[in-house]
Amino acid sequence: MARPRGRAPATRSVYAIEDAGLLLPGAVGLDTSFVVHTLIESQSLHAPCSAFFERLVVEEVRLVVSELLDVELAEAVFRIALTERWGRAWRRHRTDGRARRRAQRILADVQSRYELFLGAASETPIPLARVTRSAATLMTDHGIASYDAVHAATAVAAGAEAIVTTDIGFGLLPTSLLAIYTDRSRLTACRAMRPTR
């Protein structure tokens, strides 16, 4: 068998959560997208995300979360309930009472799962006020979206070495700031976005 030519592709500090050989740091930040996929079984990446979460717990990795995660989790659940009922037209039906009642039921279930989720791990919650300025700096310096900037700034403030996400927007961050752990389908896009400096 012939050896492949050229050099191996650069990881740019973006790694697949499905990689069983991935070495984990002592602390990782959690983005809402990862938590949503972990907690809600109907989500497309539930299996790899929940498996990776279990690995984080078993290996006693400290989980860093922003206060913002609670609000974003509620919004995600609300959107899922609206999408189940209205599909792509969900935005026009935000005030639909039937979907809101369903969202309340789903949210109660997800919030109790979230409490169990955090109870199973060593968790460090970071107040939003503590990272507001650094999040704004990440936005202006790197073009990262506001909520993503909050999660990244939270991870950095707590001394985490990586962030776990299913959002390729974190690829805008320089490799020196945080490693990115994401699902295999997003590796190429996330790596392509990362600054080379």
C-alpha angles and dihedrals in degrees: 000000000000120000115246114257125237130018128314113264115269114253093207085205092294113128137182117247088212091064106106090196094057110126111226125216124226093260136023132184118232123222119208093243091063093047092050092052091045096050104036114067094200092064117106096236097042095116099053093038096050090045091051091048090054089052091051089053095046092049090046096236112173111242118218117202135177123227085238090071093076093057094043091049090054091049092049092051091048091051091048091053091049092047092051090056103032107021115204092353092065094117092064091054101050091122095050106129095210092056091045091054090050089047090053091053093047091045093052089052094045093047091053089048089048091054090051089045092056093038090060093056141049101262133189114195114201121204115239093231090062093063105031096106096042090049090053089050091052089052095051096038098045109015094242117157118261100251092043089050090054092053092046093047089048091053092048093046091054094048096251116159097207144023124222113217147140091214116100090202088088086070087082090073118095117254090241091065105052139345113235123227112195141146120288094251091063100046098095096045093045093047091049091056097051117107113244093225 
